[in-house]
């Protein structure tokens, strides 16, 4: 009886409409990963284990009341920044980038921590300044955001830096950042592009130039985009059928289980499959925004809104990258791409959404 009551208590903090949508996305992911990996049972098992771990994290976080998440914001942000500084000083260099940090028994990528720590920190800050919110508070928020973004961009890891910046910006937006400031930031950002160009690394410049004209280096920098657009286009309206994609099965398509898994899906399920996948993503985003709109406190509202729009950003950037309308930045398609760390971070975010939905009271501390 005790176990039954314990399980019921845990289940009470799950949002079942959101859980149903996530299960549907996971089921699609299992199908496409099995095909993309060449019908490799071991790969499918590993992907399933990643899902179980991510689901476990989601359930645990869903059962943590928001007031405890609030208390974790400053320590988690501080630890994240310290680890990023540690990466800059002592991190391992892999393929020209310093992104990993050895902690004796394991190696971690602290930038992944900041995807959650950043919005948590900003939501904490605006929650405690809600009654006296002024323009200077947005300046403080921007400074808190700029520190980890600069450290991650320096590694260099521009893709992750942009994702962290986006998650922090969404908190500023939901906290009421004035439109005139946002327009000013957009204008200033556009005007600074020629200057920022000179600070980009050569490979980053090549990615942007390749986006404009992939055919200038079809066997080098343009290969990924060319092959992914061929795969998506060859799927036609209804696709070639599950397990019948040629671009991935014949190894023309690179990274077909990770960053370019959307191309595999588009080739095998066609335009109709892509539309259904987009509708599934939109349904998840709509559910997240609904939870954010009904959140009882500013902290809960800011966190739920940021988590939801960050999920949208991951999906939009990956699909845009694979479709050839955005530069290749190495961002996986959430819940569809193979990879445990990215999936755990995404599901941790959904756990926060469920915590916000099912814990209606947030105590100030």
N, C-alpha and C positions, 0 to 999 in steps of 0.2 A: 504493500500500500504506500509506503514511504517513497519508493522508487516511482510509482505511478504519479503521486502528487508532485514529485520533483520534475518528472517529464512534462506534466501538464503545466507546471509553472514556467518551464523553459519555453514550451510551445506557445504560451500566452503572449510572449514578447516577439513573435514572428508576424510579419505582415504578409498574409497569405496571397493577396493579389500580386504583390511584388515577387514573392517566392515562386508563384506559378510561372510568371514571365521569365524569371531567371532559370528555372528548370527547363523551360522550352528552349531558351538560348543555349543552355548546356547540352541538351539533346542534339541540337543542330551541330554544335561544336564537336561532339563525339563522332558524328557521321562524317563531317568534313575532314577531321583530323585522321580518321582511319583511311580515307581515300588519299589525302595529301601525303601521308607517310608510306604509301605503297602497300596498304593493307597489312601493316606491321602490328601484330598483337601486343608486342612489348611496348611500343610507343603509345598505343591506345590505353594500356593499363597504367602507364606512367601519367598520362593526361587525366585519367579517371582519379588517380591518387591525388594529383594536384587539386582537382575539383573537390574531393572529400576534405582535404586540408583547408581549402579556402572556405568551404561551407561551415566547417567547424569553427573557424575564426569568426565568420559572420554570426553564427548562433551565439558564441560567447560575447561578442561585442553588443549584439542586440539585447542581451540580458544585463548590460551595464547601464545603470541610470545615467542620464545626461549630466547630472551634477558631478559624477565621478569623471566623466569625460572632460568636463570643465576644469576639474582639478588637475588633470593630466596635461593640459595644454602647455603651460609654461615649462615644466620639466622636459616634456617631449621635444619641444622646440629648441630648448637650450642644449639638450643632448645631441639633437640633429645638427645644430650649428657647430658644436664642438667636434663632432665626427667629421663634418665637412672640412673643418680646418685641419683635422688630422689627415684627411685624404690629401689636402694640398701640400702638407709637409712630409708625410710618410707613406702615402698611398702607392699601390702597385701600378706601374705603367703597362697597359695592355693595348697593343695596336695604336700607340701614340697618344692614348688618353689615360689620365690618372683618375680613375673612378672608384677603385676598390680599396678597402682597408682591411688588413689582417688584424684579427683580435685573438691571436693565439690559436684557438681550436677551430676557428672558422673565418671566412672572408665575407664581408658585407658591402653593400652599395648604399651608403647613407642618403644619397639623393632620393631613393625610393621612400625613405622615412618621411622626407619633407613634403611629399605629396599629400600626406595626411596631417603632419605636424603644422604645416603652414596655415591652412584654413582654420585648424583648431586654435592656433595662437591668435590669429586676427579676430576670430569669433569671440574668444575670451576677452580680448582688449575692448572691442566695441560693446560687449555685454556689460562690462564694468564702467563704461563711460556713456551708457545709453541716455542717462538723464541729463548730462551736460555735454552732449556731442557737439563739437565745433570743428571748424575747418582744419585746425591744427592737428586734430585727432586723425584725420585722413593722411596728413603728412607723416605722422608717427607710424601709421599702418603701412604706408608706402615704404618707409625706411625698414620696418620689420620684414617686409617682402623683399626688398632689394638685396639684403645681406645674403640669404641663401641662394637667391637667383644668380647673383654675381659669382658666388663660390662654385656653383654647379656649371655655369657658363665657362668658367676658367678651366675646367677639367681637360678638354672642352667636351661638353655634352649639351649642345644648344637645344636639342629636342626636349630633354627632360627639364631644362631651365625654363623653356617656354610653357611647359605643362604646369610647373610649380607657379610660374607667374600668373598663368590663367586661373588656377585654383584660388590664389590670393586675390586677384582682381575681382573674381565673382563675389567674394566676401565684401570687398569695398563697394561693389555695385549694389548688393542687397542691403548694405548698411546705409545707403542713401547718398553715395558719392554724386555731387552735382553734375548735371549734364554738361555744363559749360567747361568743367574741368576735364571730363572725358573727351569732349570734342577737341579741347586744347591739346590733350595728350596725343590724340590721333593725328592732329596736324603736325605737332612737334615730331612725332615718330616718323611720319612720312617725310618731313623736311630733313631729318637726320640720316635718312637712308644712304645718301652718297658718302657721308662721313663714316657711318657704321660699316660700309662695304670694305673699307681699308683695314678694319679690325678683324674681319672674318679670316678663318684659316683657308688655305687653298682648297681643301676638299669641300668646305662649305660653299665656297664660291662656285666650284665645279657642279655641285648639286643644283644650285639655282640656275646656272647657265644650261645645264643639261635639261632642266624642266622646260626651258624656253625652246630648246632644240635638241631632243634626244639623239637625233641622227648624226650629230657631229662626232659622237663617240659610241657607235652602236655596239661595240664589243667590250666597252669599258664602262665609263660612268653612266652611259645611257642604256645599258643592257637591261637593268631592272625594270625601268619604266616601259621600255619597248615590249619586253616579254609579258609584263602584267597586263598591258592594254591589249595585246594580242589575245591573251587568255580570256579576258572579260569579253572582248568583241566576238571571239569565236563561239562563245556560249549562245549567242543569238537570243531569241525570245524565251525559249524553254530549256536551253542548256543541252549538253551532250549526254547527260544522265550520270547518276552517281557511280563512281568508280571508273568513268569513261573519259575523264579529262586527259588530254594528251600533253599539254604544256608542263604539268607537274609530273606526270607519270614517266615522261621521257626526259625529265630533268632539264628542260629548257627554262623553267621558272625558278629563280633562286629564292631561298628562304620561304619555301612554300608551306611550311608548317607554322611559321611564326609571323613575320611582318607582312607577308604577301598571301596569307591564307584567304583573304577576300577574293583574290584573283582565281584561286582554286574553286571557291564557292560559285563565283560568277560564271566560270566556264562550265561547271557541271549542272548548275540549276538555272542559268540564264537570267534574263531581265526579270522574269516573273519571280524567281527565287530571290533576287536582289531586292525587289520591291517588298516582298514578305519579310525579309530580314530587316530592312529599313523600318517597316511598320512595327516590328517587334522591338527594335531599339527605341523608336519613338514612344511606344507604349510604356516602356520602362522609365524613360525620361519624364513622361507625363505623370506617371505614378509618383516619381520622386518629387516633382514640383508640387503635386497635390499635397504630399506629406509636408513639404516645406511651408506651403501656404497655411496649413492648419497647425503649425508648430506653436506651442504656448508661450515661448520666450524668444527674445532676440537671438540668444546664443544658438538655440535649437534651429531657428529659422535660417540663420546664416550658415550653419554647418550643413543642414539638409540641402539648401539651395546650392551651395558650393560643390558638394559631393555630386549632386545630380548634373550640374552643368560641366563639371570636370569629366564625368562619364561621357557626356555628349561630345566634349572636345576630343577625347581619346578616339572615339568612333569616327568623328568627322575628319580628323587629321589623317588617320590611317586610310580611310576610304578615299580621301582626296589624294593621298600619296600614291596609292595603288592605281587609281584611275588616271594619274598623270596631270592633276590640276594643282598639286602641291609638291614641294621638294621632298625627296626621300630623307626622312629624319629618324628612321628606326623606331617607330612607335607601334606597338602591337595592337591588334583589334581586340578590344576588351571582351573577355569570356570566350573568344573564338580562337585566338592564337595560342600556340603551345608555350608554356612558361609558367612556373609556379609562383615566382615573386610577384609578377604583374597581376596575376589572378587573385592572389591573397590580398593585395592592396585594394583592388577593386571591390572584392567581397567585404573587406573591412569597412569600406565606405558604405556599402549597403547595410551592414550591421548597424552603423551609426544611424542610417535612415530609419531602420526598424526600431531602434532604441527611442528615437524622437517620436515615432508614431505611437508606441505602446506605453511609454512613460510620460504621463501627461503633466507631471509636476516637476519643476526644476527649483531646487532650493539654492538660494544665494549663500555663498560661503565667504 
